[in-house]
Each structure stands twice: as C-alpha cells, then as structure tokens.
Amino acid sequence: MCLRRKSVMKSVIWAGSVLFGAFALAAPVQLPPEYVDPDQITTSGISSGGYMAVQVHVAYSALVKGAGIIAGGPYGCAQTGKGEQANLQRALGPCMAGDYSLLQRTWCFWGLAICAGTNAPDVALSVEATRKRASAGEIDPVANLRTQRVLLVSGMSDQTIKPLVMNALAAYYRSFVTVENLRYETILEADHTFPTDSYREGNPCSSSATPFISDCRFDAAGRILQHLYGNLQPRNEGLPRGHLIEFDQAKFLHAPESQSMARTGWIYVPESCASKRCSLHVVFHGCRQSFSEVQRKFIEHAGYNPWADTNDIMVLYPQTIASAGTPYNPKGCWDWWGYTDPERWDTKDAVQLKAIKGMIDRLKSSR
C-alpha cells in the first residue's frame, strides 16, 4: 500500500476513534478511498435487509461476489406492476406470510386493496423477471451468479417471514447458483430475530422483539462469513481491536432522509486494514433495527466484527431511517416493495442501491 493510502486510513481511523467515544460531538467523516479488494466484496442481511442483500447481490453481481440471507425472499417478490400500494399488499402477504391473509382478501373483495399475483411467492416469475432485467441491462448478467456462494438461514418458528418464503428464496437461487455453492440452514426454535451464540443480553431465540438479536447458540454472522470467504481464522473473543467509524451517507445520496436513508452510516475497520488490502462485507439491518432505533446494538452485537478483526474484513453498515410521510416507511425498512420507486426499486437505477454502490466504489481498491 502506498504512503498516501496509509496516511488517509490513519487519519480516518483517528477520526473514527474520536467518534467512537464521542460521536455526538464531532461531524461524521467521509469513507476512506481505495482500501478494499474488489474481488472480495460480499453482502448479507436480515428481514428487509435480507431482501436488500438479495437485491444488491443480483443487481450488482459483477461487483458483489456472494450473499448471506436471514429471513428474506426471492428477488422482486413484491413486484405487481400495479403500483406501490399493490406491491405493499403483496409484500405483507405472499412475500412475508406466504399468502394473502383473510383480512387482505376481504379488503380486496371490497375494492379497498389489490391482491395481485399468485397466493404464494412466485419463484418462476422472479426468475423470469431476473433474466429479463439482466437482458435489458437493468441488472448485471445472471451468469455472474453461477459460481458465487450463498448461505440462507431460516428460523423455523419465524412468524414474520415464514419458512416457506425462505424455501422460495432457496428455489430462486437454485435457478442461478450451483448446488455446491448454495447452503440452506435452519434453526428450529428461532423466531424473527438475528441469531448469535455470543450476545448474552439478547432475547431468547423464540422471541421476536427489539433489538431483534437473540442468543440462539447459532453464530449466523460467523457461518455466513465462513461460507462466503472459506476457512477463516478464529474470531476475536476479547475486546474489539478495530475501529467503529460513523460516516456521512449524504455523500452518496442527496438528502438521504427523503429516500428513507439516514444521514450517517457506520463501518467497522480492523487494525490490519490500515496496512493491507482487506475484504468488504456489507450488512443490512432489518426493520426497526437501525441505529436510530437500537443505537449500536446491531452494529456491535450481531457478531460480524469479531470475525472481521482476525480475518482482514471491513464491515459496512448502511443505515435507514423511519419515515411517516413520503416515502411511507414507518419502521425504517429497506426498500423491497417500491416506496422509492414502484417499478425500479430493485434495479441498478434504484436510489438506495445506487447509494450502496457508491459506498462500495468509494472503498474499493484499484486493481
């Protein structure tokens, strides 16, 4: 690494250290440029963040080389072609619960809502839409996905995104990813929560409540990173060695609050990344799990950072913010039904996806 890169990273780490102890007193820093190995970029997420990870992986498969999904569903699952409200009904129905509820069907019968599409996640339609969008250049070519690694994790007691929706996601990925690269793991007692084996202050595994992180005796973050990157060094079991840095998301999206993204995001930078090129893993929190909702609980306790410390992996934590106006996103979810654009929210032209791409490009090393 050249001296300029070392100097930039040292200054960013210093600023991040100040922010770590007193982030309310200092302005967020800019993301450091050119420190990430462009061939070692992956993503993961839970719930709306699981859907977002799928969208980022599929849309930018030339850049993002693997994905881990906890409680998500097939690419474009909520797309109806009938506008945002119809998309939202489909998201809440087949793409979460697995079908339209009796209440939704009643609304639709009386013309108060639209229950479009099949009464289940439509895997065939998602696969077809993926191929069409790739052919049109709206997302990267699907051939990129074939040799990439994907890990799926489903709580068998999840009452928010039912296991059959995760089954549909597995069927979707089987259309593009080789059998040996796709792994699907289940946790019998887990509800809608991020499973760990180390967060002792977390919820019981059978609970789905804030901060939606549980002690399930299952290290989801570690399993995801090990599947995506291969054999890793044991995680750091002590105090964090790296630096947690708050950065300015407005550099990547003008007026981010207008698109339900927070003004700032976070990145965890291991000490080793000050002197060597590192991998990058982009993590998407779920609804009601952003910094504005749970502070640093997800960022610090989901379990990624201890693995990052010992394996030269930067962990990027982009952030949403709740919006009760326009767009309507009162739980601070990532856009997986079209509240920013009912037709193109999951393409390379989508505002949230472009912002994430900008963050990755900022961090990405030159070849």
C-alpha positions as CSV (number, residue, x, y, z in Angstrom):
1,M,0.0,0.0,0.0
2,C,1.3,3.4,-0.9
3,L,2.1,6.1,1.8
4,R,-0.9,8.2,0.7
5,R,-3.3,5.3,1.4
6,K,-1.7,4.7,4.8
7,S,-1.9,8.4,5.7
8,V,-5.6,8.6,4.6
9,M,-6.5,5.5,6.6
10,K,-4.7,6.6,9.7
11,S,-6.5,9.9,9.7
12,V,-9.8,8.2,9.2
13,I,-9.2,5.7,11.9
14,W,-8.1,8.6,14.3
15,A,-11.3,10.5,13.5
16,G,-13.3,7.3,13.9
17,S,-11.8,6.7,17.3
18,V,-12.8,10.1,18.4
19,L,-16.3,9.5,17.1
20,F,-16.5,6.1,18.8
21,G,-16.1,7.8,22.1
22,A,-18.0,11.0,21.5
23,F,-19.8,10.7,18.2
24,A,-22.4,13.3,19.2
25,L,-19.6,16.0,19.4
26,A,-18.0,15.6,16.0
27,A,-19.0,15.6,12.4
28,P,-19.1,12.2,10.6
29,V,-16.1,11.5,8.4
30,Q,-16.0,10.6,4.8
31,L,-15.5,7.0,3.8
32,P,-11.8,6.3,3.1
33,P,-11.0,5.5,-0.6
34,E,-9.3,2.5,-2.1
35,Y,-8.8,0.0,0.6
36,V,-11.0,-2.9,-0.4
37,D,-10.0,-5.9,-2.6
38,P,-12.5,-5.6,-5.5
39,D,-12.7,-9.4,-5.7
40,Q,-13.7,-9.9,-2.1
41,I,-16.9,-8.0,-1.7
42,T,-19.9,-9.8,-0.2
43,T,-23.2,-8.9,1.5
44,S,-25.8,-10.2,4.0
45,G,-28.9,-9.0,5.8
46,I,-32.0,-9.9,7.8
47,S,-35.7,-9.3,7.0
48,S,-36.0,-6.2,4.9
49,G,-32.2,-6.2,5.0
50,G,-32.3,-9.8,3.7
51,Y,-34.4,-8.7,0.7
52,M,-32.0,-5.8,0.2
53,A,-29.0,-8.1,0.3
54,V,-30.6,-10.2,-2.4
55,Q,-31.3,-7.1,-4.5
56,V,-27.7,-5.8,-4.2
57,H,-26.3,-9.2,-4.9
58,V,-28.5,-9.8,-8.0
59,A,-28.3,-6.2,-9.4
60,Y,-24.6,-5.9,-8.9
61,S,-23.4,-9.5,-9.2
62,A,-20.3,-8.4,-11.2
63,L,-19.2,-6.5,-8.0
64,V,-20.8,-8.4,-5.1
65,K,-19.5,-11.9,-5.1
66,G,-21.7,-13.7,-2.6
67,A,-24.6,-13.3,-0.1
68,G,-26.0,-14.5,3.2
69,I,-29.7,-14.1,3.8
70,I,-31.6,-14.4,7.0
71,A,-35.4,-14.3,6.7
72,G,-35.7,-12.9,3.2
73,G,-37.3,-13.9,-0.1
74,P,-36.9,-14.0,-3.8
75,Y,-35.7,-11.1,-5.9
76,G,-38.6,-8.9,-7.0
77,C,-41.1,-10.9,-4.9
78,A,-43.3,-7.9,-4.2
79,Q,-43.5,-6.6,-7.8
80,T,-47.0,-6.4,-9.2
81,G,-46.8,-3.8,-11.9
82,K,-49.8,-2.1,-10.2
83,G,-48.1,0.5,-8.1
84,E,-46.7,0.9,-4.6
85,Q,-49.8,0.0,-2.6
86,A,-50.4,-3.2,-4.5
87,N,-46.7,-4.0,-4.1
88,L,-47.0,-3.4,-0.3
89,Q,-50.0,-5.7,-0.1
90,R,-48.1,-8.4,-1.8
91,A,-45.1,-7.8,0.4
92,L,-47.1,-8.2,3.5
93,G,-49.0,-11.2,2.2
94,P,-47.2,-13.8,0.0
95,C,-43.7,-12.3,0.4
96,M,-43.8,-12.4,4.2
97,A,-46.7,-14.6,5.5
98,G,-46.6,-16.8,2.4
99,D,-50.1,-15.9,1.3
100,Y,-52.7,-13.2,1.4
101,S,-54.4,-13.0,4.8
102,L,-58.1,-13.3,5.2
103,L,-58.2,-9.6,6.1
104,Q,-56.3,-8.7,2.9
105,R,-58.7,-10.9,0.9
106,T,-61.6,-9.1,2.5
107,W,-60.1,-5.7,1.6
108,C,-59.5,-6.8,-1.9
109,F,-63.0,-8.2,-2.3
110,W,-64.5,-4.9,-1.4
111,G,-62.1,-3.0,-3.6
112,L,-60.1,-1.4,-0.8
113,A,-56.8,-3.0,-1.8
114,I,-55.3,-5.0,-4.7
115,C,-54.3,-8.6,-4.1
116,A,-52.2,-9.1,-7.3
117,G,-50.5,-12.2,-8.4
118,T,-50.3,-15.7,-7.0
119,N,-51.3,-16.6,-3.4
120,A,-47.7,-17.5,-2.7
121,P,-44.2,-16.3,-3.6
122,D,-44.0,-16.7,-7.3
123,V,-40.5,-18.2,-7.9
124,A,-41.0,-18.7,-11.6
125,L,-42.0,-15.0,-12.1
126,S,-39.0,-13.8,-10.0
127,V,-36.6,-15.9,-12.1
128,E,-38.2,-14.7,-15.3
129,A,-38.0,-11.1,-14.2
130,T,-34.4,-11.5,-13.2
131,R,-33.5,-12.8,-16.7
132,K,-35.5,-10.1,-18.4
133,R,-33.9,-7.3,-16.4
134,A,-30.4,-8.8,-17.0
135,S,-31.1,-8.9,-20.7
136,A,-32.2,-5.3,-20.7
137,G,-29.1,-4.3,-18.8
138,E,-31.1,-3.1,-15.7
139,I,-29.1,-5.5,-13.6
140,D,-25.8,-7.4,-14.1
141,P,-25.7,-10.6,-16.2
142,V,-27.1,-13.6,-14.3
143,A,-24.1,-15.7,-15.4
144,N,-22.1,-14.0,-12.7
145,L,-24.1,-15.8,-10.0
146,R,-23.3,-19.3,-11.0
147,T,-20.1,-19.8,-9.1
148,Q,-20.9,-17.4,-6.2
149,R,-21.6,-18.6,-2.7
150,V,-24.9,-18.1,-1.0
151,L,-25.9,-19.1,2.6
152,L,-29.6,-19.0,3.6
153,V,-30.7,-19.1,7.3
154,S,-34.3,-19.5,8.3
155,G,-35.9,-19.6,11.8
156,M,-38.4,-22.5,11.6
157,S,-40.6,-20.6,14.2
158,D,-40.4,-17.3,12.3
159,Q,-43.9,-15.8,12.3
160,T,-42.9,-12.6,10.4
161,I,-41.2,-14.1,7.3
162,K,-42.4,-17.7,7.2
163,P,-40.0,-20.5,6.3
164,L,-41.9,-21.2,3.1
165,V,-40.8,-17.8,1.9
166,M,-37.2,-18.8,2.6
167,N,-37.9,-22.0,0.8
168,A,-39.0,-19.9,-2.2
169,L,-35.7,-18.0,-2.0
170,A,-33.7,-21.2,-2.0
171,A,-35.7,-22.3,-5.1
172,Y,-34.9,-19.0,-6.7
173,Y,-31.2,-19.2,-6.1
174,R,-31.1,-22.8,-7.3
175,S,-32.0,-21.4,-10.8
176,F,-28.7,-19.4,-10.8
177,V,-26.2,-20.8,-8.3
178,T,-24.5,-24.2,-8.4
179,V,-25.7,-26.8,-5.9
180,E,-22.3,-27.0,-4.1
181,N,-22.2,-23.2,-3.6
182,L,-25.7,-22.9,-2.1
183,R,-26.3,-23.8,1.6
184,Y,-29.6,-23.6,3.5
185,E,-29.5,-23.9,7.3
186,T,-32.5,-23.8,9.7
187,I,-32.9,-23.1,13.4
188,L,-35.8,-25.0,14.9
189,E,-36.7,-22.6,17.8
190,A,-35.8,-19.2,16.1
191,D,-38.4,-16.6,15.6
192,H,-37.9,-13.4,13.5
193,T,-34.5,-12.5,15.0
194,F,-30.8,-12.3,14.2
195,P,-29.3,-15.5,15.7
196,T,-26.0,-15.3,17.6
197,D,-24.1,-17.6,20.0
198,S,-22.5,-14.7,22.0
199,Y,-25.0,-11.9,22.8
200,R,-25.9,-12.9,26.3
201,E,-28.0,-9.8,26.8
202,G,-30.1,-10.7,23.7
203,N,-33.6,-12.1,23.6
204,P,-34.5,-15.7,23.8
205,C,-34.2,-17.4,20.4
206,S,-38.0,-17.9,20.4
207,S,-38.6,-14.2,20.8
208,S,-39.1,-11.5,18.2
209,A,-38.7,-8.2,20.0
210,T,-36.3,-5.2,19.9
211,P,-33.4,-5.2,19.2
212,F,-34.2,-8.4,17.3
213,I,-30.9,-10.1,18.2
214,S,-31.0,-13.4,20.1
215,D,-28.8,-15.9,21.8
216,C,-29.6,-18.9,19.7
217,R,-26.4,-20.9,20.2
218,F,-26.0,-20.2,16.4
219,D,-23.4,-17.8,15.1
220,A,-25.2,-16.6,11.9
221,A,-22.6,-13.9,11.2
222,G,-19.7,-16.4,11.5
223,R,-21.4,-19.1,9.4
224,I,-22.2,-16.5,6.7
225,L,-18.6,-15.2,6.6
226,Q,-17.1,-18.6,6.6
227,H,-19.3,-19.8,3.8
228,L,-18.6,-16.8,1.7
229,Y,-14.9,-16.5,2.3
230,G,-13.8,-20.0,3.1
231,N,-11.7,-21.1,6.1
232,L,-11.3,-18.2,8.5
233,Q,-9.1,-17.6,11.5
234,P,-10.9,-18.0,14.8
235,R,-12.8,-14.9,15.8
236,N,-11.6,-12.4,18.4
237,E,-13.1,-13.4,21.7
238,G,-11.8,-10.3,23.6
239,L,-12.4,-6.5,23.3
240,P,-12.7,-5.1,19.8
241,R,-9.4,-4.4,18.1
242,G,-10.7,-2.4,15.2
243,H,-12.4,1.0,14.9
244,L,-16.1,1.8,14.5
245,I,-16.5,4.8,12.3
246,E,-19.6,6.9,11.7
247,F,-19.6,8.3,8.1
248,D,-21.6,10.6,6.0
249,Q,-24.2,8.9,3.8
250,A,-25.3,12.2,2.3
251,K,-22.1,12.0,0.1
252,F,-23.8,9.1,-1.7
253,L,-27.4,10.3,-1.8
254,H,-28.6,13.9,-1.8
255,A,-31.0,14.5,1.1
256,P,-30.9,10.8,2.2
257,E,-33.8,11.3,4.6
258,S,-36.1,11.9,1.6
259,Q,-35.4,8.4,0.4
260,S,-35.7,6.9,4.0
261,M,-31.9,6.6,4.4
262,A,-30.2,8.0,7.5
263,R,-27.8,10.9,7.3
264,T,-25.0,8.7,8.6
265,G,-23.9,5.1,8.4
266,W,-21.2,3.0,10.1
267,I,-18.2,1.0,9.1
268,Y,-16.0,-1.4,11.2
269,V,-12.3,-1.2,10.2
270,P,-9.9,-3.8,11.7
271,E,-6.5,-2.6,12.7
272,S,-4.9,-4.7,10.0
273,C,-6.7,-2.8,7.2
274,A,-4.5,0.3,7.9
275,S,-1.6,-1.5,6.2
276,K,-3.1,-4.1,3.8
277,R,-5.9,-4.5,1.3
278,C,-9.0,-6.0,3.0
279,S,-12.2,-7.8,2.1
280,L,-15.5,-5.9,2.4
281,H,-18.8,-7.3,3.8
282,V,-21.9,-5.1,3.5
283,V,-24.5,-5.8,6.2
284,F,-28.2,-4.7,6.0
285,H,-30.1,-4.4,9.3
286,G,-33.8,-5.3,9.4
287,C,-36.8,-3.1,10.0
288,R,-36.8,-1.3,13.5
289,Q,-33.1,-2.3,13.8
290,S,-31.3,0.8,12.5
291,F,-29.1,3.0,14.6
292,S,-32.0,5.4,15.2
293,E,-34.0,2.6,16.7
294,V,-31.5,0.4,18.6
295,Q,-28.3,2.6,18.6
296,R,-25.2,0.4,18.2
297,K,-26.7,-2.8,19.4
298,F,-27.0,-4.4,15.9
299,I,-23.7,-3.0,14.7
300,E,-21.8,-4.2,17.8
301,H,-23.6,-7.4,18.7
302,A,-24.8,-9.2,15.5
303,G,-21.4,-10.9,15.6
304,Y,-19.6,-9.7,12.4
305,N,-16.9,-7.6,14.0
306,P,-15.1,-10.3,16.0
307,W,-14.6,-12.3,12.8
308,A,-13.6,-9.1,10.9
309,D,-10.9,-8.4,13.5
310,T,-9.0,-11.6,12.8
311,N,-9.7,-12.0,9.1
312,D,-9.0,-8.6,7.4
313,I,-12.6,-7.9,6.7
314,M,-14.2,-4.4,6.7
315,V,-17.9,-4.4,7.7
316,L,-20.1,-1.7,6.2
317,Y,-23.4,-1.0,8.0
318,P,-25.5,1.3,5.9
319,Q,-28.5,2.8,7.7
320,T,-32.1,3.6,7.0
321,I,-34.4,5.9,9.0
322,A,-38.1,5.7,9.6
323,S,-40.4,8.0,7.5
324,A,-44.1,8.6,8.3
325,G,-44.6,10.9,5.3
326,T,-43.3,10.4,1.8
327,P,-42.0,7.9,1.4
328,Y,-44.2,6.0,3.8
329,N,-41.8,3.7,5.8
330,P,-42.7,4.0,9.5
331,K,-40.5,1.0,10.6
332,G,-37.3,2.1,8.8
333,C,-37.2,-0.9,6.4
334,W,-35.0,-1.1,3.4
335,D,-37.0,-0.6,0.1
336,W,-38.0,-4.0,-1.1
337,W,-41.5,-3.2,-2.3
338,G,-41.0,0.1,-4.1
339,Y,-41.6,3.0,-1.7
340,T,-38.8,4.9,-3.5
341,D,-39.9,3.8,-7.0
342,P,-42.6,1.2,-7.5
343,E,-41.1,-0.1,-10.7
344,R,-37.3,0.1,-10.4
345,W,-36.5,-0.2,-6.7
346,D,-34.5,-3.4,-7.2
347,T,-32.5,-2.3,-10.3
348,K,-29.2,-0.6,-10.7
349,D,-31.1,2.7,-11.1
350,A,-32.7,2.4,-7.7
351,V,-31.7,5.3,-5.4
352,Q,-30.9,3.2,-2.4
353,L,-29.0,0.6,-4.4
354,K,-27.0,3.3,-6.2
355,A,-26.1,4.9,-2.8
356,I,-24.8,1.5,-1.6
357,K,-22.9,1.0,-4.9
358,G,-21.3,4.5,-4.3
359,M,-20.2,3.5,-0.8
360,I,-18.6,0.3,-2.2
361,D,-16.9,2.1,-5.0
362,R,-15.5,4.7,-2.6
363,L,-13.9,1.8,-0.5
364,K,-12.9,-0.3,-3.4
365,S,-9.2,-0.7,-4.2
366,S,-7.7,-0.1,-7.6
367,R,-6.5,-3.2,-9.4
